[in-house]
Amino acid sequence: MENFNQPVQETDYLIIPNPIYDVVFRYLMEDTDSAMIVISTLINEKIKKLHLEPTTHSEKKENLFGIELQDPQTKEDVYLFHLDFTAVIELPDGSDELIMIELQKASEPEDIFRIKRYISKNFQRKQHKEITDPKTHAIETINKPIRLIPIFILNFRIENEINDLLIKTNRLKTGVFKNKNLQKHNEFIDNLSYDIWVVQLPNLQNVVEDDYKDDEYKQNLYSLLKLFDQKSKVIDNEHRLRIIRKFFPGFLDRVIKRIHAASFNNPDLEEQMYAEDEYLKTLIKRDNKISLLEELIDQKDKTIEEKDKVILGLASILKKNGIEIDEIHKKTGLPPVEIEKL
């Protein structure tokens, strides 16, 4: 890998739309070949097939308690970002496994409540599998869980202990009495648990060449994430990044061309990026607050008094956002007369 600190000429720079914006990143990941490069580089797995799930790749916020959210200027629907993929990966023993990859980006620490709510939905996804009855040899179809891999690209830090660019959890399957770890894939355990990958983009500045120079995976990973380096913003234009093209390895050619093409193939790109700047943060904050209140309601160790306060708070937010009293009653259990007084 080349040294990113090497001096370059002005002509070496390439201006690209900032992929931290949902509209740009979504455009990138809707190209299957680019998405395979991005995801396989992140999780260090050989992906044989990749499919973007069409029904969940962007969460339309009008579905949140019936609230219709629109850009007040363009009247276009506003989306909160997440992408779901199903993928076939090749395991170390040469066998194939169907997995689900859930990719989310977040800009504020409070997003954890929204993220947690969404993961719980995907964790219930199942796949159909044909099995043969060992006695009758009859073939039957069963439902089985799909292993979930959540990936989070965060534009903030979640830890200051080691300040790493990518944090990965490892599922260790340990026998308590034998004190040994299971080394092979275990269908029961692996399908009921998951690892997570958490990218902390601000920590790009903490990575030095010695951290990656002897490891091909780390080299490729660092090169990929440098495409999101917010320190590369064009002066007075946070919607554009200026990258040093020749310092990015060839395997990223398609990714860079795809990002660069977002400006030409989306004439409304600037307007959509401005919409994210002006409206999306406010919408996310509201969604996070509602998610937090829902979580507090579900906690069994809350006292009745505390729980009542939380329920009233949720009802108040919903009412202020124009939700019908009957719908608030169904969601909170509060009497309609009490809701009307809020």
N, C-alpha and C positions, 0 to 999 in steps of 0.2 A: 504494500500500500504506500502511496505517496505521502510525503510530509505536508500536512495542511498549513504549516507555517512558512512554506517556501514562498518567496516573493513572486508575484505574477504581474503580467502586463494588463492594462485595462481591457484589451481585446479578449482576454481569457474569460471574462465574466459573461454570465447568461442571466437574464432577468426572467423569473418564473412567478406565477401566482403563488401566494403563500398557502401551502398545503395544510396549515393549521386551521384554516377556515373549512367549515363543513362542506360548503358547496364545491370547493376545489378537491378536497380529499374524497368526497363521494364520487366525483367525476373520475378520479384516478382509479378507485377501487371497483368501479363498474366495468372496467376493462379486465377480463379474467386473467390474461397473461401478466398484467401489471400487479394485480392482486396476489397472484401466486408468488411473484418475486417478493413482494412486501411481506406476506405472511410467512412464507418459508424461511426468509431471512430472520424474522423476529423469533420464531419458535424453533428454528434449526431442525426442521423435519423435511423429509422428501415428500412433497405433495404430488400425487399422481393425477388427481381430479379435484376440481374446485367449482362450487356452484354457489352463486349469490342467491340467498333466499329472497324471492321477490315480494313476499307479503309482509316482511318485517324489516326490510333494510332501511326504512326511515319511519320513525314513529310520528304519525300525524297527530298533532296535539289537540285537534278538535275531539279526539276520542277520550280525552281526560275529563271524566265526569260530565261529558257533553259540552265542554267549553270549546267554542270555536275561536282559534287564535289566528289572526291575520296581521300582516304588515299594514298599518293604518294608512300608509301612503299608496302602496301598489295594490292592496287588497288581495295579495297572494297569500296562500297558506304558508305558515311558518313551521318548520320541522325541527325537532330535537334529534340529535345524531346518534345512531348506532347502526351497525351492519352485522348481519348474520350470514355465515357461510356454512355449508356442509362440505366436507372434504374427505377424500380417500388418501390416507398416508401409508407409506411403506414402513413397517416396523423393522427393527434390527434383524429379526429372524427371517425377513423376506415376505412375511404375510402382510395382508392389507387390513386396515381398520377404518371404519367410517366414524368420523368425529364431527363435532359441531364447534365452530369458531365464532365467538362473539366479540366484536371489536367496538369499543367505545372510546370517545375522546371527551375530555373534560377540562375546563379552565378554572374552576373554583373548587376548593376543598369540600364545600357543602354538597357537591354533586354525588357524594357517596350514598346518600339516601335514595336518590333516583336510580343510581347504578345497582344498588342492592335489590331494589324492587324488580328491576328488569331481569337480573340474573336468575331470581327465583322462578320466573316464568319459563326461561329457557331450560332450566335444569329439569323440567318435567317433560321435555321433548323425548319422543320415542322413535324407534325405527322398527320396521317389519323384518322378521327373519324367519326363514324356513328351517325347521328341524325335523329329524327323522326319529320316530318312536323306536327305541332299541328292541322292543318286543314285537310290535306289529309291523314295523318298517313303514308305517304310514307317514306321509309328510304333512305337517301342520304348520301354520303360520302363527308366530307369537310376536308380542310387542316386547322390546327390550330397550333399556335406556341407551342414549347416545352419550359418549364421553364428551364433556364440555371443556373447552379451552377459552377462558375469558382473557382478552388482551385489553389493557387500558393504556391509552396514550394521554398523559397528563401534562398540562402546561404549568404545573406547579410541583413543589416537592412534598412528599409525604413522610420523609425521614431526613434527619440530619446526623445520623449515626455514622454511616459510611459514604453518604452522598454519591451513590452509584447511579449510572444512567438507566440500567434495567435491573429490576428486582424480580426474581423468579422464586416461587415456592416449589418445594419438592415433596411429593407424597411418598413418605417412607412407610412401607408395610412391614411392621416389626412384630415378631412373635414374642410375647411377654416372657414365657418360661424358657424357651430355647435361646432367646436373645439373638435371633438371627433375622435378617431382612429378606423378604421375598424378592427375588430378582426378576421373575417372569411376570408377564402381563396376567393379571387376575381379573376376570370378567366381572365378578361380583363387586369387588372393592373399587376397581378402577372406574366402573360406570356409576358408582355412587359417591365419587369424590372428584375433585379437580384441582389442577395446578392453576396458578394465575401468573400472567406476565404484566408487570407494571413499568411503563416507561416514564421517567421523570425528565422531561426535556430540558429544564434549566440546568441539569447536571451535565449537559454536553460540555460545558465549560470546565468541568472537573476531570475530564478524560484526557490523558496524555498518551503519547505514542507508546511508551513502555507498557501501557495497560492492554494494548491489543496487537502489538507488532508480531508476536509469535503464535497467534491464534487466528486461523482463517475465518472462523465464525464471528469472532469479535471484530475483525477488520471489516467484514461485510456489514455487520450490524451497525457499527459506528458510521460507515459511509452512508448507509440508508438513513439513519437518524439525523445526519448532518443536513439532509434536505429539509428538515424541520427547524433548523437553527434560527431562532428569532433574533439572534445577534446579527444576522445577515440582511435585516430589513433595509430596503432602499430608503435613503434619507427622506423624511416627510411623506413616506408612503408605506404604511404597515401592511398593505395588501400585496406587496411585491417583495421578493427576496432576490438578492444578487449572489449567485453561486459561482464558484470557480470550477468551471465545467471539467477541465482536464484532470482534476483531482478525484473525480468519481469513477470507480471501476466500470468496465464495460458491461457487467451484468445489470447495471442500473440504467442502461441506455433507454430501454423501453419506458421505464418509470419516468425518467426525466422528460422524454418526448411527450408522454401522456400529460404530465403536469403542465408543460409548456403549451400544449395544444388547448388547454382549458379556456384560455383567453380567446382563441380564434373560433372555437366551436360553441361558445356560450356568450352571445352578445350582451346578455344581461348580467354577466359575472360581477361587474363592479357594483351594480345595484343590489345584488344578492349579498355581497360581502358587507356593504353598508347596512343592510337589513340585519345581518348578524351582529354588527357592532352596536346598533341602536336598540334593537328589540329583543334579540335572543337571550342576552344575559338576564334581562328582567324576567322573561318567561321561565328560564331555568331556575332562578331564585324562587319563584312562586311554586314551581313544580317540586323543588327540593323541600320547601316548607310543608306542602301538602303531604309529601312522602314521609317526612319526619313525624308529622302528626298521626298519620296512619300507623306508623311503627309504634309510637307511644301508646296508641289505643290498644294494640295487640299485646302489649306487655302485661303479663299476668300479675306481676308483683307491684303494680301501681295501686294506690289506694283509690277508693271510690271517688273521693273528692278531687284528687289529681286527675283521674280519668275523665270526670265530668268537665273539668276546665279544658282539657285537651279537645274533647268532643265539641264543646262550645266554640273553641277557637277554629276548628276545622269547618264547622257549620257557618261561622261568620265569614271565613274566606270564600267558601263556595257561594254564599248568598251575594257577596260583593261582586262576584264574577258572573252574576246573572243566572245561576242555576235555579231551576224550578224548586219550589218548596217541597213538592212530593218526592223529587229526586234526592234532596238533602235529607228528608225524613228516612228514605230507604238506606241511605249511606250511614247515617249517624244514629238513627233510632229516636231522635228527638221529636216530641210532639210538634205538629205544624204550628200550633198557637205559639209555642216558645220560639220557633224559628222566625216567625213573623215579627217578634219583638227585637230581634237582633239588629 
